[in-house]
Every structure is written in structure tokens, then in C-alpha cells.
């Protein structure tokens, strides 16, 4: 069984499981909320147009976890200006130095296997590599029903992967992960990449063998 994490691109959108391909809650401003009642085909077309526009203007807005080539989970994120639907939350707005994590979703058969954490780690690595951002923020689901399937990630999950409450609320707290703190994840992310490819890191060589070249661990170019 081969696992990979790859960028979200328009051609991968339609194949995603779960609610994301036909959901435009984040892409619609509160004033345009009526569009949420359009036909699923129209919502899917709008979502595809949004992913394409973000890819063109900013870059890939997500990561997709695959097992043997089939998508089984994903994380979606973008700058606040590109997700006007975030303004509908009581703890809005997002801080100007942050990117918004809108959705983390893993198919139930693969839940509890660490894919959600790996997706968030890849998100963080992407933003650290891009530069210009200090944090990731997300509106979390708290209180009764927080664990139900939703495009709003549970606060408990976000806390486990490095987020802390930025603005409290009984149902929709806004949580924040400082990207500087992800620097300590570098080794963990690299190890996760190796596990996804089935690569074993070589053992460290003795200092006396200074003229030997150690094989470098492969980097996932899609990360």
C-alpha cells in the first residue's frame, strides 16, 4: 500500500471524497450565501473555478493524501482575502499575518492513522517554504456535536496538531498555529515523507569517512 501527499490541483478536485468538491461555503461571502442553495453541479463548477483561480494567482491551496493513487483525505487553505466565507464566523476576522485553514478531512476507513497530522505538517512546510506568513488560523468546532462530519475541523484535533486558541468562543473558537514553531517539526516531517515512500534513512557515517558521500534522503517534489 503506497501513501503519498500531493498538491491539490483542479484535475484532482472532482475525485476528492467527502463534501469538499461541491462545497462553496468558504468561497462565498455572507452576502452571496444564497448561492449555497444552487444545484450541486453549479457548486462544483464554482469550486473548480475557485481552485483554478487560486492556483493561478497564489499557488496550490491544498494537499491531498492518496493511498495507491486514490484520494483519501485533504487539507485546504488560502489567504483570508480568498476565503470571504470566513467572515460569517463569530470569531472573525482572521489575523492579517495568517493563512486560513478551511478544511481538514480524512475518509473514515483511514481515520486515526495520522493522515490528518501529516496533512497539516505539509501545509505548514509549504507556507514556511513560501515565506511571508507567520501563522495558520482556523475556525474550530467546539461544544456538542464538534466531532460530526463538517468542513470545520474539531478544536480537539487542532490542539493535537499544534494550534492554540486565539479567540475563544463556545462553538466556533478561532485557533492559531505559529509557523515558527513548525521549525522543530522538520525532522518529523522528513521522517513522515520517508515513511510515505517506504524509504529508510541511511545511518550516520563516522567522521573519519569525510570523503564519502552519503545518499541523501529523497524529497517529495510535490510537497
C-alpha positions as CSV (number, residue, x, y, z in Angstrom):
1,X,0.0,0.0,0.0
2,X,1.6,3.2,-1.2
3,X,0.8,6.5,0.5
4,X,1.6,9.9,-0.9
5,X,0.7,13.6,-0.2
6,X,0.4,15.7,-3.3
7,X,-0.7,19.2,-4.1
8,X,-4.4,20.0,-4.7
9,X,-4.9,20.9,-8.3
10,X,-8.0,21.4,-10.4
11,X,-7.7,18.0,-12.0
12,X,-7.7,16.3,-8.6
13,X,-10.7,18.2,-7.2
14,X,-13.5,16.2,-8.7
15,X,-12.1,12.9,-7.4
16,X,-11.9,14.0,-3.8
17,X,-14.1,12.1,-1.4
18,X,-16.3,13.9,1.2
19,X,-18.1,17.3,0.9
20,X,-15.3,19.5,-0.5
21,X,-15.7,19.2,-4.3
22,X,-19.3,20.6,-4.2
23,X,-18.9,23.0,-1.2
24,X,-18.5,26.7,-1.7
25,X,-19.2,27.9,1.9
26,X,-15.7,29.3,2.2
27,X,-15.6,30.8,-1.3
28,X,-18.9,32.7,-0.9
29,X,-19.2,35.9,1.1
30,X,-22.1,36.1,3.5
31,X,-23.9,38.4,1.1
32,X,-23.8,35.7,-1.5
33,X,-24.9,32.9,0.8
34,X,-27.9,32.3,-1.4
35,X,-25.7,30.6,-3.9
36,X,-25.2,27.8,-1.4
37,X,-28.7,26.5,-2.4
38,X,-27.7,26.1,-6.1
39,X,-27.6,22.8,-7.8
40,X,-24.6,20.6,-6.9
41,X,-23.3,20.7,-10.4
42,X,-23.2,24.5,-10.3
43,X,-21.5,24.5,-6.9
44,X,-18.9,22.1,-8.2
45,X,-18.2,24.3,-11.2
46,X,-17.8,27.3,-8.9
47,X,-15.4,25.4,-6.7
48,X,-13.4,24.3,-9.7
49,X,-13.2,27.9,-10.9
50,X,-12.0,29.0,-7.4
51,X,-9.3,26.3,-7.1
52,X,-8.1,27.2,-10.6
53,X,-8.0,31.0,-9.8
54,X,-6.1,30.5,-6.6
55,X,-3.6,28.2,-8.3
56,X,-3.0,30.8,-10.9
57,X,-2.7,33.8,-8.5
58,X,-1.3,32.2,-5.3
59,X,-0.4,28.6,-5.9
60,X,-1.9,25.3,-4.8
61,X,-4.4,25.8,-2.0
62,X,-4.3,22.3,-0.5
63,X,-2.7,18.9,-0.1
64,X,-4.3,15.6,-0.9
65,X,-3.4,12.3,0.8
66,X,-3.6,9.3,-1.5
67,X,-3.4,5.5,-1.0
68,X,-2.4,3.6,-4.1
69,X,-3.3,6.7,-6.1
70,X,-6.8,7.1,-4.7
71,X,-7.5,10.3,-2.6
72,X,-8.5,9.5,1.0
73,X,-8.0,12.9,2.7
74,X,-7.2,16.5,2.1
75,X,-6.5,19.9,3.7
76,X,-7.5,23.2,2.1
77,X,-6.0,26.6,2.9
78,X,-5.7,30.1,1.4
79,X,-5.1,33.7,2.4
80,X,-8.0,35.4,4.1
81,X,-8.8,37.6,1.1
82,X,-9.5,34.5,-1.0
83,X,-12.0,32.9,1.5
84,X,-14.7,35.6,2.1
85,X,-16.9,33.0,3.8
86,X,-14.7,33.2,6.8
87,X,-16.4,36.4,7.7
88,X,-19.5,34.6,8.7
89,X,-17.9,33.2,11.9
90,X,-18.4,35.0,15.2
91,X,-14.7,35.0,15.9
92,X,-13.7,36.6,12.6
93,X,-11.6,38.2,11.2
94,X,-8.5,36.1,10.7
95,X,-5.3,37.9,11.7
96,X,-3.6,39.7,8.7
97,X,-0.4,37.7,9.1
98,X,-2.1,34.3,8.8
99,X,-3.4,31.9,6.2
100,X,-6.8,30.3,6.8
101,X,-7.0,26.6,7.1
102,X,-10.6,25.9,6.0
103,X,-10.9,22.1,5.8
104,X,-9.2,19.0,7.0
105,X,-11.0,15.8,6.1
106,X,-9.9,12.1,6.2
107,X,-12.1,9.3,4.9
108,X,-13.4,7.2,7.9
109,X,-11.6,4.0,7.0
110,X,-8.3,5.9,7.3
111,X,-9.1,7.9,10.4
112,X,-6.8,7.5,13.3
113,X,-3.7,6.7,11.2
114,X,-2.0,10.1,11.4
115,X,-3.0,11.3,8.0
116,X,-4.7,14.5,9.4
117,X,-1.5,15.4,11.2
118,X,0.6,14.7,8.1
119,X,-1.6,16.9,6.0
120,X,-1.3,19.8,8.5
121,X,2.5,19.3,8.6
122,X,2.7,19.5,4.8
123,X,0.6,22.7,4.9
124,X,3.0,24.2,7.4
125,X,6.0,23.2,5.4
126,X,4.5,24.7,2.2
127,X,3.9,28.0,4.0
128,X,7.3,28.1,5.6
129,X,8.9,27.5,2.2
130,X,6.9,30.2,0.6
131,X,7.7,32.8,3.2
132,X,5.7,35.9,4.1
133,X,3.3,34.2,6.6
134,X,3.7,34.0,10.3
135,X,0.8,31.7,11.2
136,X,-2.1,29.5,10.2
137,X,-5.5,30.1,11.7
138,X,-8.6,28.0,11.7
139,X,-12.2,28.3,12.9
140,X,-12.8,25.2,15.1
141,X,-15.8,23.2,16.0
142,X,-16.3,23.1,19.8
143,X,-19.1,22.1,22.1
144,X,-21.8,19.5,21.4
145,X,-21.5,17.8,18.0
146,X,-17.9,19.0,17.4
147,X,-16.9,15.6,16.1
148,X,-19.6,15.4,13.4
149,X,-18.5,15.4,9.8
150,X,-18.1,19.1,8.8
151,X,-15.9,21.4,6.9
152,X,-15.0,23.0,10.3
153,X,-12.2,20.9,12.0
154,X,-12.8,19.9,15.6
155,X,-10.9,22.0,18.2
156,X,-9.6,18.9,19.9
157,X,-7.9,17.8,16.6
158,X,-6.4,21.3,16.0
159,X,-5.0,21.4,19.5
160,X,-3.3,18.0,19.0
161,X,-1.5,19.2,15.9
162,X,-0.2,22.4,17.3
163,X,-2.9,25.0,17.3
164,X,-3.8,27.2,20.4
165,X,-6.9,29.3,21.0
166,X,-6.5,32.8,19.6
167,X,-10.1,34.0,20.3
168,X,-12.4,31.9,22.5
169,X,-16.0,31.0,21.7
170,X,-18.2,28.2,23.0
171,X,-18.9,26.8,19.5
172,X,-16.5,28.4,17.0
173,X,-13.2,29.4,18.6
174,X,-10.5,30.8,16.3
175,X,-7.3,28.8,16.7
176,X,-3.7,29.7,15.6
177,X,-0.5,27.8,14.9
178,X,2.7,29.9,14.8
179,X,4.7,28.8,11.8
180,X,7.9,29.5,13.7
181,X,7.1,26.6,16.0
182,X,7.0,24.3,12.9
183,X,10.7,24.5,12.6
184,X,11.0,21.9,15.2
185,X,8.9,19.6,13.1
186,X,11.4,19.5,10.3
187,X,12.8,16.1,11.2
188,X,9.4,14.7,11.9
189,X,8.1,15.9,8.5
190,X,11.1,14.4,6.7
191,X,10.6,11.1,8.5
192,X,6.9,11.1,7.5
193,X,7.9,11.7,3.9
194,X,10.3,8.8,4.1
195,X,7.6,6.6,5.6
196,X,5.2,7.6,2.8
197,X,7.7,6.4,0.2
198,X,9.0,3.5,2.1
199,X,12.5,4.9,2.3
200,X,14.8,4.1,5.1
201,X,17.3,6.8,6.1
202,X,21.0,5.7,6.0
203,X,22.8,5.5,9.2
204,X,25.2,8.4,10.0
205,X,28.7,7.8,8.9
206,X,31.8,8.0,11.0
207,X,33.6,11.4,11.0
208,X,36.7,9.7,9.6
209,X,35.0,8.9,6.3
210,X,34.8,12.6,5.3
211,X,35.4,11.9,1.6
212,X,32.4,9.6,1.3
213,X,29.1,11.0,0.0
214,X,26.1,9.8,2.0
215,X,23.0,9.2,-0.2
216,X,20.5,12.0,0.5
217,X,17.0,11.2,1.5
218,X,14.7,11.9,-1.4
219,X,12.4,14.9,-1.0
220,X,8.9,14.8,-2.3
221,X,8.8,17.4,-5.0
222,X,5.0,17.7,-4.6
223,X,5.2,18.8,-1.0
